[in-house]
Amino acid sequence: MKSRSGKASHTQRFAYDGLDRVIHERARLGVLTSLVAHPKGLPFGDLKQLCALTDGNLSRHLQVLQVAKLVDISKRFDGNRPQTLCRITPQGRKRYLEYLAVLEQVILDAAAAVEADPDSKRARGLAHT
Amino acid sequence: MKSRSGKASHTQRFAYDGLDRVIHERARLGVLTSLVAHPKGLPFGDLKQLCALTDGNLSRHLQVLQVAKLVDISKRFDGNRPQTLCRITPQGRKRYLEYLAVLEQVILDAAAAVEADPDSKRARGLAHT
């Protein structure tokens, strides 16, 4: 290794500014992935189960997503029972897809890094890309 | 859509517990990806540039990674200049690879979700998987 590389060859190569923090947070990433998979929306209770969150945690994260206009929350009736329906907005879907593209770049970078390390050919096949 | 699905068919399908928060944080993900790509270590200054972080931010994140035993920090001399060298530990590398496997699952889930949505065939080709 050159001990004094001076200028890094790829400046800011690993900055990943595109990893929007509103989306990147682990619980919210799960919530948004659930909602992308259910474009017509999910009742609060189903979303809670899918993401293994408590009522309080899910409410808190939904509020962050709603303020960011990524998710739309509405009340409706399922028979006589009031129900909270959570849906991803068109803007939320767009930003989620942009986020995913950056996430894929992380995977590609990581896979390239692992491949390039001569001590760890055993890690080959990590990425299916 | 069934309005009252009762039990979600895949309980906790989107919980992503394996997304270790120590690694998942955006700046630390960049730091670890840099260090995986440079298994012999990187000087503090190079790492700072690659990840586009300030001295203070990089120090703070390195401390979190060091406490978690994912990164090893050592002082050495480059000629007469003291230098801080940052290296990923074997345990750090192992946990990073485990994290990556979960991240790949997120990408696969997301790609499947996008594919399944009949309104958005234009999103096809998002994932190269």
Interface residues (C-beta under 8 A of the other chain):
Chain A: M1 S3 R4 S5 K7 A8 H10 T11 Q12 R13 F14 A15 Y16 D17 L19 R21 H24 R26 L29 G30 V31 T33 S34 V36 A37 H38 P39 K40 G41 P43 D46 Q49 L50 C51 A52 L53 D78 G79 Q83 R93 Y96 L97 L100 A101 L103 E104 V106 I107 D109 A110 A111 A112 A113 V114 A116 D117 D119 S120 A123 L126 A127 H128 T129
Chain B: M1 S3 R4 S5 K7 A8 H10 T11 Q12 R13 F14 A15 Y16 D17 L19 R21 H24 R26 L29 G30 V31 T33 S34 V36 A37 H38 P39 K40 G41 P43 D46 Q49 L50 C51 A52 L53 D78 G79 Q83 R93 Y96 L97 L100 A101 L103 E104 V106 I107 D109 A110 A112 A113 V114 A116 D117 D119 S120 A123 L126 A127 H128 T129
